[in-house]
Amino acid sequence: MGEPDLVEPTSPRRGERASYYSAVCLETGEVEVMELEGNSNSVTSAAFLRQLRERHT
C-alpha cells in the first residue's frame, strides 16, 4: 500500500467505457449484442430479453 504503480493503468476512465449485454447460441455460435447507454438495470435487462425474443423466436 502507498507504493506508486509500476505500470500505467490501461483501463478507460469512467464515461469512456462501453457496456454491453450479449448472448451466444450454443448450437449455431450466433452472437446477439446490445450496447448499453449508462448502467445496466432491470429495464435494460428486460429490453435485451425482448430483443432476443424478437430476433430469435
All heavy atoms as TSV, in Angstrom:
chain	resi	resn	atom	element	x	y	z
A	1	MET	N	N	0.841	-1.192	0.000
A	1	MET	CA	C	0.000	0.000	0.000
A	1	MET	C	C	0.876	1.243	0.000
A	1	MET	O	O	1.935	1.267	0.597
A	1	MET	CB	C	-0.898	0.025	1.240
A	1	MET	CG	C	-2.005	-1.030	1.281
A	1	MET	SD	S	-3.092	-0.987	-0.122
A	1	MET	CE	C	-4.305	0.168	0.375
A	2	GLY	N	N	0.410	2.257	-0.667
A	2	GLY	CA	C	1.115	3.510	-0.685
A	2	GLY	C	C	2.243	3.587	-1.696
A	2	GLY	O	O	2.844	4.632	-1.872
A	3	GLU	N	N	2.549	2.476	-2.372
A	3	GLU	CA	C	3.616	2.472	-3.375
A	3	GLU	C	C	3.037	2.916	-4.729
A	3	GLU	O	O	1.910	2.594	-5.066
A	3	GLU	CB	C	4.200	1.067	-3.520
A	3	GLU	CG	C	4.890	0.561	-2.273
A	3	GLU	CD	C	6.152	1.344	-1.955
A	3	GLU	OE1	O	6.899	1.674	-2.885
A	3	GLU	OE2	O	6.369	1.631	-0.762
A	4	PRO	N	N	3.819	3.643	-5.531
A	4	PRO	CA	C	3.330	4.038	-6.860
A	4	PRO	C	C	3.189	2.818	-7.774
A	4	PRO	O	O	3.873	1.813	-7.592
A	4	PRO	CB	C	4.406	4.982	-7.378
A	4	PRO	CG	C	5.620	4.686	-6.558
A	4	PRO	CD	C	5.155	4.136	-5.249
A	5	ASP	N	N	2.276	2.928	-8.752
A	5	ASP	CA	C	2.089	1.864	-9.733
A	5	ASP	C	C	3.357	1.667	-10.552
A	5	ASP	O	O	4.015	2.638	-10.935
A	5	ASP	CB	C	0.937	2.194	-10.685
A	5	ASP	CG	C	-0.402	2.199	-9.987
A	5	ASP	OD1	O	-0.529	1.529	-8.944
A	5	ASP	OD2	O	-1.321	2.868	-10.491
A	6	LEU	N	N	3.710	0.414	-10.811
A	6	LEU	CA	C	4.861	0.116	-11.653
A	6	LEU	C	C	4.513	0.237	-13.128
A	6	LEU	O	O	5.368	0.492	-13.965
A	6	LEU	CB	C	5.378	-1.291	-11.352
A	6	LEU	CG	C	5.891	-1.516	-9.933
A	6	LEU	CD1	C	6.298	-2.973	-9.753
A	6	LEU	CD2	C	7.053	-0.587	-9.626
A	7	VAL	N	N	3.241	0.038	-13.450
A	7	VAL	CA	C	2.762	0.103	-14.829
A	7	VAL	C	C	1.593	1.075	-14.868
A	7	VAL	O	O	0.731	1.051	-13.993
A	7	VAL	CB	C	2.306	-1.292	-15.313
A	7	VAL	CG1	C	1.741	-1.223	-16.718
A	7	VAL	CG2	C	3.453	-2.284	-15.232
A	8	GLU	N	N	1.569	1.914	-15.852
A	8	GLU	CA	C	0.476	2.861	-16.020
A	8	GLU	C	C	-0.822	2.093	-16.291
A	8	GLU	O	O	-0.848	1.180	-17.114
A	8	GLU	CB	C	0.798	3.771	-17.206
A	8	GLU	CG	C	0.070	5.077	-17.254
A	8	GLU	CD	C	0.293	5.969	-16.046
A	8	GLU	OE1	O	1.405	6.003	-15.479
A	8	GLU	OE2	O	-0.655	6.639	-15.669
A	9	PRO	N	N	-1.933	2.405	-15.596
A	9	PRO	CA	C	-3.188	1.686	-15.841
A	9	PRO	C	C	-3.687	1.909	-17.266
A	9	PRO	O	O	-3.483	2.982	-17.836
A	9	PRO	CB	C	-4.155	2.275	-14.822
A	9	PRO	CG	C	-3.518	3.510	-14.306
A	9	PRO	CD	C	-2.059	3.440	-14.593
A	10	THR	N	N	-4.305	0.879	-17.837
A	10	THR	CA	C	-4.804	0.972	-19.208
A	10	THR	C	C	-6.327	0.993	-19.268
A	10	THR	O	O	-6.892	1.096	-20.344
A	10	THR	CB	C	-4.295	-0.217	-20.046
A	10	THR	OG1	O	-4.742	-1.430	-19.434
A	10	THR	CG2	C	-2.785	-0.211	-20.148
A	11	SER	N	N	-6.995	0.888	-18.129
A	11	SER	CA	C	-8.457	0.910	-18.120
A	11	SER	C	C	-8.960	2.278	-18.548
A	11	SER	O	O	-8.399	3.298	-18.154
A	11	SER	CB	C	-8.998	0.609	-16.720
A	11	SER	OG	O	-8.620	-0.658	-16.306
A	12	PRO	N	N	-10.046	2.293	-19.344
A	12	PRO	CA	C	-10.606	3.586	-19.721
A	12	PRO	C	C	-11.208	4.282	-18.507
A	12	PRO	O	O	-11.628	3.636	-17.558
A	12	PRO	CB	C	-11.680	3.237	-20.743
A	12	PRO	CG	C	-11.924	1.793	-20.613
A	12	PRO	CD	C	-10.757	1.189	-19.932
A	13	ARG	N	N	-11.228	5.604	-18.549
A	13	ARG	CA	C	-11.851	6.364	-17.473
A	13	ARG	C	C	-13.358	6.209	-17.541
A	13	ARG	O	O	-13.922	5.853	-18.569
A	13	ARG	CB	C	-11.492	7.839	-17.601
A	13	ARG	CG	C	-10.016	8.113	-17.380
A	13	ARG	CD	C	-9.749	9.580	-17.460
A	13	ARG	NE	N	-10.267	10.112	-18.718
A	13	ARG	CZ	C	-9.638	10.964	-19.494
A	13	ARG	NH1	N	-8.463	11.399	-19.149
A	13	ARG	NH2	N	-10.179	11.395	-20.601
A	14	ARG	N	N	-14.006	6.483	-16.421
A	14	ARG	CA	C	-15.467	6.451	-16.364
A	14	ARG	C	C	-15.991	7.374	-17.454
A	14	ARG	O	O	-15.475	8.450	-17.674
A	14	ARG	CB	C	-15.925	6.923	-14.996
A	14	ARG	CG	C	-17.333	6.597	-14.669
A	14	ARG	CD	C	-17.535	6.903	-13.181
A	14	ARG	NE	N	-18.759	6.497	-12.605
A	14	ARG	CZ	C	-19.165	5.281	-12.378
A	14	ARG	NH1	N	-18.430	4.278	-12.773
A	14	ARG	NH2	N	-20.292	5.022	-11.789
A	15	GLY	N	N	-17.003	6.972	-18.170
A	15	GLY	CA	C	-17.524	7.756	-19.274
A	15	GLY	C	C	-16.915	7.379	-20.604
A	15	GLY	O	O	-17.462	7.688	-21.644
A	16	GLU	N	N	-15.756	6.715	-20.594
A	16	GLU	CA	C	-15.125	6.246	-21.830
A	16	GLU	C	C	-15.340	4.757	-22.013
A	16	GLU	O	O	-14.927	4.192	-22.997
A	16	GLU	CB	C	-13.624	6.525	-21.796
A	16	GLU	CG	C	-13.273	7.987	-21.817
A	16	GLU	CD	C	-11.776	8.220	-21.728
A	16	GLU	OE1	O	-11.037	7.286	-21.363
A	16	GLU	OE2	O	-11.348	9.339	-22.012
A	17	ARG	N	N	-15.955	4.129	-21.036
A	17	ARG	CA	C	-16.183	2.687	-21.093
A	17	ARG	C	C	-17.437	2.381	-21.903
A	17	ARG	O	O	-18.355	3.180	-21.972
A	17	ARG	CB	C	-16.368	2.127	-19.683
A	17	ARG	CG	C	-15.153	2.296	-18.840
A	17	ARG	CD	C	-15.391	1.779	-17.458
A	17	ARG	NE	N	-14.217	2.079	-16.642
A	17	ARG	CZ	C	-14.191	2.006	-15.348
A	17	ARG	NH1	N	-15.266	1.641	-14.687
A	17	ARG	NH2	N	-13.106	2.292	-14.688
A	18	ALA	N	N	-17.453	1.215	-22.481
A	18	ALA	CA	C	-18.634	0.742	-23.201
A	18	ALA	C	C	-19.126	-0.518	-22.494
A	18	ALA	O	O	-18.329	-1.369	-22.118
A	18	ALA	CB	C	-18.292	0.432	-24.645
A	19	SER	N	N	-20.432	-0.584	-22.292
A	19	SER	CA	C	-21.030	-1.760	-21.658
A	19	SER	C	C	-22.019	-2.397	-22.615
A	19	SER	O	O	-22.702	-1.690	-23.368
A	19	SER	CB	C	-21.748	-1.361	-20.365
A	19	SER	OG	O	-20.837	-0.855	-19.428
A	20	TYR	N	N	-22.091	-3.713	-22.572
A	20	TYR	CA	C	-22.942	-4.462	-23.493
A	20	TYR	C	C	-23.620	-5.606	-22.770
A	20	TYR	O	O	-23.107	-6.136	-21.796
A	20	TYR	CB	C	-22.108	-5.086	-24.618
A	20	TYR	CG	C	-21.402	-4.096	-25.487
A	20	TYR	CD1	C	-20.146	-3.615	-25.150
A	20	TYR	CD2	C	-21.989	-3.650	-26.655
A	20	TYR	CE1	C	-19.493	-2.702	-25.951
A	20	TYR	CE2	C	-21.338	-2.731	-27.461
A	20	TYR	CZ	C	-20.095	-2.264	-27.106
A	20	TYR	OH	O	-19.452	-1.363	-27.900
A	21	TYR	N	N	-24.778	-6.001	-23.291
A	21	TYR	CA	C	-25.354	-7.300	-22.999
A	21	TYR	C	C	-25.009	-8.166	-24.203
A	21	TYR	O	O	-24.982	-7.680	-25.335
A	21	TYR	CB	C	-26.884	-7.232	-22.912
A	21	TYR	CG	C	-27.427	-6.670	-21.631
A	21	TYR	CD1	C	-27.966	-5.396	-21.587
A	21	TYR	CD2	C	-27.438	-7.430	-20.466
A	21	TYR	CE1	C	-28.495	-4.884	-20.418
A	21	TYR	CE2	C	-27.957	-6.929	-19.296
A	21	TYR	CZ	C	-28.483	-5.653	-19.279
A	21	TYR	OH	O	-29.006	-5.156	-18.111
A	22	SER	N	N	-24.759	-9.428	-23.980
A	22	SER	CA	C	-24.508	-10.321	-25.110
A	22	SER	C	C	-24.984	-11.722	-24.769
A	22	SER	O	O	-25.075	-12.095	-23.596
A	22	SER	CB	C	-23.029	-10.343	-25.490
A	22	SER	OG	O	-22.262	-10.827	-24.413
A	23	ALA	N	N	-25.298	-12.469	-25.816
A	23	ALA	CA	C	-25.723	-13.852	-25.676
A	23	ALA	C	C	-25.182	-14.629	-26.864
A	23	ALA	O	O	-25.062	-14.093	-27.966
A	23	ALA	CB	C	-27.249	-13.952	-25.638
A	24	VAL	N	N	-24.850	-15.889	-26.642
A	24	VAL	CA	C	-24.324	-16.755	-27.700
A	24	VAL	C	C	-25.210	-17.990	-27.803
A	24	VAL	O	O	-25.498	-18.641	-26.805
A	24	VAL	CB	C	-22.874	-17.191	-27.391
A	24	VAL	CG1	C	-22.355	-18.139	-28.452
A	24	VAL	CG2	C	-21.971	-15.991	-27.247
A	25	CYS	N	N	-25.634	-18.306	-29.018
A	25	CYS	CA	C	-26.379	-19.532	-29.258
A	25	CYS	C	C	-25.386	-20.689	-29.257
A	25	CYS	O	O	-24.446	-20.710	-30.050
A	25	CYS	CB	C	-27.116	-19.465	-30.589
A	25	CYS	SG	S	-27.978	-21.005	-30.987
A	26	LEU	N	N	-25.572	-21.631	-28.357
A	26	LEU	CA	C	-24.644	-22.752	-28.251
A	26	LEU	C	C	-24.716	-23.698	-29.447
A	26	LEU	O	O	-23.767	-24.408	-29.728
A	26	LEU	CB	C	-24.901	-23.519	-26.956
A	26	LEU	CG	C	-24.658	-22.715	-25.674
A	26	LEU	CD1	C	-24.994	-23.557	-24.459
A	26	LEU	CD2	C	-23.233	-22.214	-25.606
A	27	GLU	N	N	-25.852	-23.698	-30.165
A	27	GLU	CA	C	-25.996	-24.585	-31.316
A	27	GLU	C	C	-25.363	-24.007	-32.575
A	27	GLU	O	O	-24.751	-24.729	-33.344
A	27	GLU	CB	C	-27.475	-24.874	-31.558
A	27	GLU	CG	C	-28.104	-25.682	-30.444
A	27	GLU	CD	C	-29.592	-25.872	-30.638
A	27	GLU	OE1	O	-30.152	-25.365	-31.638
A	27	GLU	OE2	O	-30.196	-26.526	-29.775
A	28	THR	N	N	-25.512	-22.686	-32.801
A	28	THR	CA	C	-25.048	-22.083	-34.052
A	28	THR	C	C	-23.834	-21.176	-33.879
A	28	THR	O	O	-23.179	-20.839	-34.859
A	28	THR	CB	C	-26.164	-21.238	-34.690
A	28	THR	OG1	O	-26.440	-20.115	-33.829
A	28	THR	CG2	C	-27.428	-22.051	-34.913
A	29	GLY	N	N	-23.570	-20.737	-32.646
A	29	GLY	CA	C	-22.485	-19.800	-32.398
A	29	GLY	C	C	-22.856	-18.359	-32.696
A	29	GLY	O	O	-22.033	-17.455	-32.568
A	30	GLU	N	N	-24.115	-18.135	-33.099
A	30	GLU	CA	C	-24.577	-16.774	-33.395
A	30	GLU	C	C	-24.543	-15.936	-32.119
A	30	GLU	O	O	-24.886	-16.408	-31.042
A	30	GLU	CB	C	-26.004	-16.826	-33.951
A	30	GLU	CG	C	-26.509	-15.507	-34.446
A	30	GLU	CD	C	-27.890	-15.639	-35.076
A	30	GLU	OE1	O	-28.479	-16.730	-35.059
A	30	GLU	OE2	O	-28.374	-14.615	-35.560
A	31	VAL	N	N	-24.130	-14.667	-32.269
A	31	VAL	CA	C	-24.000	-13.760	-31.133
A	31	VAL	C	C	-24.998	-12.622	-31.269
A	31	VAL	O	O	-25.153	-12.047	-32.346
A	31	VAL	CB	C	-22.566	-13.176	-31.050
A	31	VAL	CG1	C	-22.442	-12.184	-29.906
A	31	VAL	CG2	C	-21.549	-14.301	-30.904
A	32	GLU	N	N	-25.669	-12.312	-30.199
A	32	GLU	CA	C	-26.597	-11.180	-30.135
A	32	GLU	C	C	-26.017	-10.184	-29.136
A	32	GLU	O	O	-25.603	-10.560	-28.041
A	32	GLU	CB	C	-27.971	-11.663	-29.667
A	32	GLU	CG	C	-29.044	-10.618	-29.713
A	32	GLU	CD	C	-29.439	-10.235	-31.137
A	32	GLU	OE1	O	-29.476	-11.115	-32.009
A	32	GLU	OE2	O	-29.709	-9.045	-31.361
A	33	VAL	N	N	-25.985	-8.902	-29.515
A	33	VAL	CA	C	-25.362	-7.870	-28.680
A	33	VAL	C	C	-26.285	-6.670	-28.581
A	33	VAL	O	O	-26.968	-6.313	-29.544
A	33	VAL	CB	C	-24.014	-7.421	-29.292
A	33	VAL	CG1	C	-23.396	-6.293	-28.486
A	33	VAL	CG2	C	-23.057	-8.585	-29.396
A	34	MET	N	N	-26.292	-6.046	-27.409
A	34	MET	CA	C	-26.986	-4.773	-27.221
A	34	MET	C	C	-26.074	-3.871	-26.402
A	34	MET	O	O	-25.708	-4.209	-25.278
A	34	MET	CB	C	-28.319	-4.967	-26.488
A	34	MET	CG	C	-29.102	-3.673	-26.335
A	34	MET	SD	S	-30.699	-3.912	-25.518
A	34	MET	CE	C	-30.206	-3.611	-23.818
A	35	GLU	N	N	-25.680	-2.723	-26.979
A	35	GLU	CA	C	-24.843	-1.762	-26.257
A	35	GLU	C	C	-25.706	-0.999	-25.262
A	35	GLU	O	O	-26.859	-0.667	-25.544
A	35	GLU	CB	C	-24.182	-0.789	-27.216
A	35	GLU	CG	C	-23.225	0.152	-26.529
A	35	GLU	CD	C	-22.435	1.019	-27.492
A	35	GLU	OE1	O	-22.646	0.920	-28.704
A	35	GLU	OE2	O	-21.607	1.795	-27.000
A	36	LEU	N	N	-25.146	-0.744	-24.102
A	36	LEU	CA	C	-25.867	-0.009	-23.062
A	36	LEU	C	C	-25.485	1.460	-23.070
A	36	LEU	O	O	-24.326	1.800	-23.279
A	36	LEU	CB	C	-25.528	-0.561	-21.678
A	36	LEU	CG	C	-26.059	-1.936	-21.353
A	36	LEU	CD1	C	-25.518	-2.385	-20.004
A	36	LEU	CD2	C	-27.565	-1.932	-21.337
A	37	GLU	N	N	-26.460	2.288	-22.829
A	37	GLU	CA	C	-26.226	3.711	-22.572
A	37	GLU	C	C	-26.333	3.848	-21.061
A	37	GLU	O	O	-27.407	3.733	-20.496
A	37	GLU	CB	C	-27.306	4.554	-23.244
A	37	GLU	CG	C	-27.390	4.397	-24.743
A	37	GLU	CD	C	-26.466	5.345	-25.464
A	37	GLU	OE1	O	-26.135	6.394	-24.880
A	37	GLU	OE2	O	-26.079	5.033	-26.591
A	38	GLY	N	N	-25.228	4.029	-20.377
A	38	GLY	CA	C	-25.263	4.133	-18.921
A	38	GLY	C	C	-25.161	2.765	-18.265
A	38	GLY	O	O	-24.592	1.833	-18.824
A	39	ASN	N	N	-25.732	2.653	-17.082
A	39	ASN	CA	C	-25.633	1.420	-16.292
A	39	ASN	C	C	-26.729	0.428	-16.623
A	39	ASN	O	O	-27.805	0.799	-17.083
A	39	ASN	CB	C	-25.701	1.760	-14.799
A	39	ASN	CG	C	-24.538	2.605	-14.358
A	39	ASN	OD1	O	-23.418	2.404	-14.819
A	39	ASN	ND2	N	-24.787	3.550	-13.486
A	40	SER	N	N	-26.457	-0.834	-16.338
A	40	SER	CA	C	-27.480	-1.860	-16.511
A	40	SER	C	C	-28.431	-1.827	-15.318
A	40	SER	O	O	-28.044	-1.472	-14.206
A	40	SER	CB	C	-26.845	-3.239	-16.644
A	40	SER	OG	O	-26.145	-3.565	-15.465
A	41	ASN	N	N	-29.681	-2.177	-15.584
A	41	ASN	CA	C	-30.695	-2.254	-14.543
A	41	ASN	C	C	-31.812	-3.169	-15.034
A	41	ASN	O	O	-31.692	-3.773	-16.112
A	41	ASN	CB	C	-31.221	-0.851	-14.177
A	41	ASN	CG	C	-31.743	-0.092	-15.379
A	41	ASN	OD1	O	-32.442	-0.648	-16.232
A	41	ASN	ND2	N	-31.407	1.176	-15.474
A	42	SER	N	N	-32.883	-3.278	-14.289
A	42	SER	CA	C	-33.956	-4.189	-14.674
A	42	SER	C	C	-34.601	-3.783	-15.993
A	42	SER	O	O	-35.007	-4.642	-16.785
A	42	SER	CB	C	-35.017	-4.275	-13.567
A	42	SER	OG	O	-35.596	-3.003	-13.332
A	43	VAL	N	N	-34.670	-2.494	-16.286
A	43	VAL	CA	C	-35.274	-2.023	-17.533
A	43	VAL	C	C	-34.410	-2.426	-18.728
A	43	VAL	O	O	-34.923	-2.931	-19.737
A	43	VAL	CB	C	-35.488	-0.490	-17.489
A	43	VAL	CG1	C	-35.960	0.040	-18.833
A	43	VAL	CG2	C	-36.478	-0.125	-16.391
A	44	THR	N	N	-33.095	-2.230	-18.623
A	44	THR	CA	C	-32.223	-2.595	-19.739
A	44	THR	C	C	-32.137	-4.113	-19.896
A	44	THR	O	O	-32.043	-4.613	-21.016
A	44	THR	CB	C	-30.812	-1.998	-19.573
A	44	THR	OG1	O	-30.246	-2.453	-18.336
A	44	THR	CG2	C	-30.842	-0.482	-19.592
A	45	SER	N	N	-32.185	-4.845	-18.790
A	45	SER	CA	C	-32.182	-6.314	-18.866
A	45	SER	C	C	-33.424	-6.814	-19.589
A	45	SER	O	O	-33.338	-7.684	-20.465
A	45	SER	CB	C	-32.123	-6.925	-17.461
A	45	SER	OG	O	-30.912	-6.598	-16.829
A	46	ALA	N	N	-34.583	-6.255	-19.244
A	46	ALA	CA	C	-35.832	-6.653	-19.903
A	46	ALA	C	C	-35.799	-6.290	-21.379
A	46	ALA	O	O	-36.274	-7.057	-22.224
A	46	ALA	CB	C	-37.023	-5.997	-19.209
A	47	ALA	N	N	-35.219	-5.138	-21.717
A	47	ALA	CA	C	-35.118	-4.727	-23.124
A	47	ALA	C	C	-34.261	-5.714	-23.910
A	47	ALA	O	O	-34.583	-6.059	-25.052
A	47	ALA	CB	C	-34.538	-3.314	-23.223
A	48	PHE	N	N	-33.159	-6.175	-23.319
A	48	PHE	CA	C	-32.309	-7.149	-24.012
A	48	PHE	C	C	-33.048	-8.468	-24.200
A	48	PHE	O	O	-32.977	-9.075	-25.268
A	48	PHE	CB	C	-31.005	-7.372	-23.251
A	48	PHE	CG	C	-30.086	-8.339	-23.941
A	48	PHE	CD1	C	-29.588	-8.067	-25.199
A	48	PHE	CD2	C	-29.727	-9.517	-23.325
A	48	PHE	CE1	C	-28.741	-8.961	-25.849
A	48	PHE	CE2	C	-28.872	-10.413	-23.962
A	48	PHE	CZ	C	-28.381	-10.132	-25.224
A	49	LEU	N	N	-33.786	-8.913	-23.201
A	49	LEU	CA	C	-34.557	-10.152	-23.337
A	49	LEU	C	C	-35.627	-10.012	-24.413
A	49	LEU	O	O	-35.872	-10.953	-25.178
A	49	LEU	CB	C	-35.170	-10.541	-21.997
A	49	LEU	CG	C	-34.153	-10.955	-20.932
A	49	LEU	CD1	C	-34.851	-11.149	-19.591
A	49	LEU	CD2	C	-33.387	-12.196	-21.342
A	50	ARG	N	N	-36.269	-8.834	-24.512
A	50	ARG	CA	C	-37.247	-8.604	-25.585
A	50	ARG	C	C	-36.561	-8.661	-26.943
A	50	ARG	O	O	-37.079	-9.239	-27.897
A	50	ARG	CB	C	-37.940	-7.253	-25.411
A	50	ARG	CG	C	-39.097	-7.284	-24.442
A	50	ARG	CD	C	-39.945	-6.014	-24.507
A	50	ARG	NE	N	-39.178	-4.803	-24.233
A	50	ARG	CZ	C	-38.886	-4.352	-23.016
A	50	ARG	NH1	N	-39.285	-5.002	-21.959
A	50	ARG	NH2	N	-38.194	-3.229	-22.879
A	51	GLN	N	N	-35.369	-8.060	-27.036
A	51	GLN	CA	C	-34.601	-8.094	-28.287
A	51	GLN	C	C	-34.300	-9.532	-28.685
A	51	GLN	O	O	-34.447	-9.902	-29.853
A	51	GLN	CB	C	-33.306	-7.307	-28.124
A	51	GLN	CG	C	-32.395	-7.336	-29.333
A	51	GLN	CD	C	-31.130	-6.536	-29.121
A	51	GLN	OE1	O	-31.179	-5.412	-28.648
A	51	GLN	NE2	N	-29.989	-7.114	-29.454
A	52	LEU	N	N	-33.867	-10.343	-27.730
A	52	LEU	CA	C	-33.599	-11.754	-28.027
A	52	LEU	C	C	-34.834	-12.469	-28.532
A	52	LEU	O	O	-34.800	-13.208	-29.512
A	52	LEU	CB	C	-33.090	-12.463	-26.771
A	52	LEU	CG	C	-31.654	-12.190	-26.350
A	52	LEU	CD1	C	-31.360	-12.863	-25.015
A	52	LEU	CD2	C	-30.673	-12.648	-27.410
A	53	ARG	N	N	-35.961	-12.246	-27.855
A	53	ARG	CA	C	-37.209	-12.922	-28.234
A	53	ARG	C	C	-37.663	-12.502	-29.633
A	53	ARG	O	O	-38.112	-13.320	-30.415
A	53	ARG	CB	C	-38.279	-12.612	-27.204
A	53	ARG	CG	C	-39.559	-13.369	-27.452
A	53	ARG	CD	C	-40.584	-13.193	-26.367
A	53	ARG	NE	N	-40.555	-11.841	-25.834
A	53	ARG	CZ	C	-41.222	-11.450	-24.772
A	53	ARG	NH1	N	-41.980	-12.297	-24.122
A	53	ARG	NH2	N	-41.153	-10.226	-24.340
A	54	GLU	N	N	-37.512	-11.199	-29.960
A	54	GLU	CA	C	-37.940	-10.708	-31.272
A	54	GLU	C	C	-37.073	-11.263	-32.402
A	54	GLU	O	O	-37.574	-11.590	-33.467
A	54	GLU	CB	C	-37.872	-9.185	-31.297
A	54	GLU	CG	C	-38.932	-8.517	-30.458
A	54	GLU	CD	C	-38.702	-7.010	-30.299
A	54	GLU	OE1	O	-37.734	-6.472	-30.889
A	54	GLU	OE2	O	-39.489	-6.395	-29.555
A	55	ARG	N	N	-35.786	-11.390	-32.165
A	55	ARG	CA	C	-34.867	-11.801	-33.240
A	55	ARG	C	C	-34.642	-13.317	-33.298
A	55	ARG	O	O	-34.137	-13.809	-34.298
A	55	ARG	CB	C	-33.531	-11.098	-33.051
A	55	ARG	CG	C	-33.661	-9.600	-33.199
A	55	ARG	CD	C	-32.350	-8.914	-33.078
A	55	ARG	NE	N	-32.512	-7.473	-33.181
A	55	ARG	CZ	C	-31.518	-6.617	-33.087
A	55	ARG	NH1	N	-30.290	-7.042	-32.906
A	55	ARG	NH2	N	-31.738	-5.333	-33.191
A	56	HIS	N	N	-34.997	-14.012	-32.232
A	56	HIS	CA	C	-34.754	-15.467	-32.168
A	56	HIS	C	C	-35.977	-16.151	-31.587
A	56	HIS	O	O	-36.017	-16.494	-30.415
A	56	HIS	CB	C	-33.511	-15.754	-31.317
A	56	HIS	CG	C	-32.297	-15.022	-31.773
A	56	HIS	ND1	N	-31.502	-15.468	-32.806
A	56	HIS	CD2	C	-31.755	-13.848	-31.382
A	56	HIS	CE1	C	-30.533	-14.602	-33.004
A	56	HIS	NE2	N	-30.663	-13.613	-32.151
A	57	THR	N	N	-36.965	-16.329	-32.422
A	57	THR	CA	C	-38.242	-16.898	-31.950
A	57	THR	C	C	-38.142	-18.361	-31.613
A	57	THR	O	O	-37.417	-19.132	-32.154
A	57	THR	CB	C	-39.321	-16.699	-33.014
A	57	THR	OG1	O	-38.856	-17.231	-34.255
A	57	THR	CG2	C	-39.649	-15.233	-33.155
